[in-house]
């Protein structure tokens, strides 16, 4: 396992056989540090965004506009009190032309439906740990940075994200639909959510 500055072991949470710029649909979850409620609260099974929560929503909506060359599409997303869920789809673009649709190495399954074509891409190369641009990590990094900058402008000096984020490569249309529904119903199921943290 590689060391950072030859001192700290930093294991990657990413799938090692996958390039996260490839044509695929991804489900991401980003949590606040210590799961602190920075973005608003759930009341009557609905999420009520505060000012920073609205900024999170607006910054995510800018994602496609800021990256027209990446051929991105958005699935459902939701801002919760202490985390953020989203589906983002990478279409074919000039940065992922190495990917061949319809690969059969078991990483993705053939699927039908609206986003079926975005879930056929297989990789036979290792995930690259050079410059991380035009991929999922770069999008999340830019999004987190913009939200943090705006939090500071609001005077929320203690705001911070967890250093990492959770990701899942969506493997077929049924999984896509299930995750879309999970996101749509996240506020309704808040009390049972694994990221739930009761205010004290």
C-alpha positions as CSV (number, residue, x, y, z in Angstrom):
1,X,0.0,0.0,0.0
2,X,1.4,3.4,-0.9
3,X,2.3,5.9,1.7
4,X,1.6,9.7,1.6
5,X,4.9,11.6,2.0
6,X,6.4,8.2,2.8
7,X,4.8,8.5,6.3
8,X,1.0,8.0,6.4
9,X,-0.8,5.0,4.8
10,X,-3.7,6.4,2.9
11,X,-5.9,3.5,1.6
12,X,-8.2,4.4,-1.3
13,X,-12.0,4.0,-0.9
14,X,-12.3,3.9,-4.7
15,X,-12.6,0.7,-6.7
16,X,-9.1,0.0,-7.8
17,X,-10.0,-1.5,-11.2
18,X,-12.1,1.4,-12.3
19,X,-11.3,4.8,-13.8
20,X,-13.8,7.3,-12.3
21,X,-14.0,9.4,-15.4
22,X,-15.6,6.5,-17.3
23,X,-19.0,6.5,-18.9
24,X,-21.2,5.3,-16.0
25,X,-23.8,6.4,-13.4
26,X,-22.5,7.0,-9.9
27,X,-24.3,7.4,-6.6
28,X,-22.4,9.6,-4.1
29,X,-22.8,10.5,-0.5
30,X,-20.9,13.3,1.2
31,X,-21.2,13.9,4.9
32,X,-20.4,16.8,7.1
33,X,-17.6,16.4,9.7
34,X,-18.9,14.6,12.7
35,X,-22.3,14.6,11.0
36,X,-23.1,18.0,12.4
37,X,-26.4,19.5,11.2
38,X,-25.3,22.4,9.0
39,X,-27.8,22.4,6.2
40,X,-31.2,22.7,8.0
41,X,-33.6,20.3,9.7
42,X,-36.3,17.7,9.0
43,X,-39.8,18.8,10.1
44,X,-43.0,16.9,9.2
45,X,-41.0,14.5,7.0
46,X,-39.7,17.3,4.9
47,X,-36.2,18.9,4.6
48,X,-36.2,22.6,5.4
49,X,-33.0,24.1,4.1
50,X,-31.3,26.9,5.9
51,X,-29.1,29.4,4.0
52,X,-26.1,27.1,3.7
53,X,-28.3,24.2,2.7
54,X,-29.7,26.3,-0.2
55,X,-26.1,27.0,-1.2
56,X,-25.3,23.3,-1.3
57,X,-28.3,22.8,-3.5
58,X,-27.4,25.7,-5.8
59,X,-23.7,24.6,-6.1
60,X,-24.7,21.1,-7.1
61,X,-27.0,22.5,-9.8
62,X,-24.1,24.4,-11.2
63,X,-22.1,21.2,-11.8
64,X,-23.3,20.5,-15.3
65,X,-23.1,24.2,-16.3
66,X,-19.5,24.4,-15.1
67,X,-18.4,21.3,-17.0
68,X,-20.1,21.3,-20.4
69,X,-17.2,19.3,-21.9
70,X,-17.9,16.3,-19.7
71,X,-21.4,15.4,-21.0
72,X,-22.9,15.1,-17.5
73,X,-26.5,14.3,-16.5
74,X,-28.1,14.5,-13.1
75,X,-30.3,12.0,-11.4
76,X,-32.0,12.7,-8.1
77,X,-30.2,14.5,-5.4
78,X,-31.1,15.6,-1.9
79,X,-29.6,17.9,0.8
80,X,-30.1,16.4,4.2
81,X,-29.2,18.0,7.6
82,X,-25.7,16.5,7.7
83,X,-25.1,14.9,4.3
84,X,-25.8,15.0,0.6
85,X,-26.9,12.3,-1.8
86,X,-26.8,12.5,-5.6
87,X,-26.7,10.5,-8.7
88,X,-24.5,11.8,-11.5
89,X,-24.1,10.2,-15.0
90,X,-21.0,10.6,-17.0
91,X,-21.7,10.3,-20.8
92,X,-19.1,9.7,-23.5
93,X,-16.7,12.6,-23.8
94,X,-13.2,13.3,-25.0
95,X,-11.7,12.4,-21.6
96,X,-13.1,8.9,-21.4
97,X,-12.7,7.6,-24.9
98,X,-10.6,4.7,-23.7
99,X,-13.8,3.1,-22.3
100,X,-15.6,0.6,-24.5
101,X,-19.3,0.2,-24.0
102,X,-20.6,-3.3,-23.4
103,X,-17.6,-4.7,-21.6
104,X,-18.2,-8.0,-19.9
105,X,-15.7,-8.2,-17.1
106,X,-18.3,-8.4,-14.4
107,X,-17.9,-4.8,-13.1
108,X,-21.2,-3.7,-14.8
109,X,-24.2,-5.7,-16.0
110,X,-26.0,-5.2,-19.3
111,X,-29.2,-3.2,-18.6
112,X,-32.1,-1.6,-20.3
113,X,-33.8,1.7,-19.7
114,X,-33.1,5.4,-20.0
115,X,-29.7,5.2,-18.4
116,X,-28.8,1.7,-19.6
117,X,-26.1,2.9,-21.9
118,X,-24.4,4.7,-19.1
119,X,-24.0,1.4,-17.2
120,X,-22.2,-0.8,-19.7
121,X,-18.7,0.5,-19.4
122,X,-15.9,-1.8,-18.2
123,X,-12.4,-1.1,-17.3
124,X,-9.3,-3.3,-17.6
125,X,-6.9,-0.7,-16.3
126,X,-6.1,0.4,-12.8
127,X,-7.6,3.5,-11.3
128,X,-5.1,6.3,-11.9
129,X,-3.7,8.3,-9.0
130,X,-2.0,11.0,-11.1
131,X,-3.8,14.3,-11.6
132,X,-7.4,13.8,-10.6
133,X,-9.3,15.9,-13.1
134,X,-12.3,15.3,-15.3
135,X,-13.5,12.6,-13.1
136,X,-15.8,12.0,-10.1
137,X,-13.2,13.0,-7.5
138,X,-12.6,16.3,-9.2
139,X,-16.3,17.1,-9.3
140,X,-16.8,16.3,-5.6
141,X,-13.6,18.2,-4.7
142,X,-14.8,21.4,-6.6
143,X,-18.3,21.1,-5.1
144,X,-17.1,20.7,-1.5
145,X,-14.7,23.6,-1.9
146,X,-17.4,25.9,-3.2
147,X,-19.7,25.1,-0.4
148,X,-16.9,25.6,2.2
149,X,-16.0,29.0,0.7
150,X,-19.6,30.1,0.9
151,X,-19.9,28.8,4.4
152,X,-16.9,31.0,5.4
153,X,-18.6,34.0,3.7
154,X,-21.7,33.4,5.9
155,X,-19.5,33.4,9.0
156,X,-19.8,29.6,9.6
157,X,-16.1,29.2,10.3
158,X,-16.4,25.8,11.9
159,X,-18.0,24.2,8.9
160,X,-16.2,21.3,7.3
161,X,-16.9,18.1,5.3
162,X,-15.6,14.7,6.0
163,X,-12.4,14.3,4.1
164,X,-13.7,11.4,2.0
165,X,-17.0,10.6,0.3
166,X,-18.9,7.4,-0.4
167,X,-19.4,6.3,-4.0
168,X,-21.2,3.4,-5.8
169,X,-21.1,2.5,-9.4
170,X,-24.7,1.9,-10.5
171,X,-24.7,-1.5,-12.2
172,X,-28.1,-1.7,-13.9
173,X,-31.4,0.0,-14.5
174,X,-33.1,-1.6,-11.5
175,X,-30.4,-0.4,-9.1
176,X,-30.7,3.1,-10.7
177,X,-34.4,3.2,-10.0
178,X,-34.0,1.9,-6.4
179,X,-31.4,4.6,-5.6
180,X,-33.5,7.3,-7.3
181,X,-36.4,6.3,-5.0
182,X,-34.1,6.1,-1.9
183,X,-32.9,9.6,-2.5
184,X,-36.5,10.9,-3.2
185,X,-37.7,9.4,0.1
186,X,-34.7,10.2,2.2
187,X,-36.4,12.9,4.3
188,X,-39.4,10.7,4.8
189,X,-37.2,8.0,6.2
190,X,-34.8,10.2,8.1
191,X,-35.4,8.6,11.5
192,X,-34.2,5.3,10.2
193,X,-31.4,6.7,8.0
194,X,-27.9,5.4,8.8
195,X,-26.6,9.0,8.8
196,X,-29.3,10.1,11.3
197,X,-27.9,11.9,14.2
198,X,-30.3,13.2,16.9
199,X,-29.7,16.8,18.0
200,X,-28.8,17.1,21.7
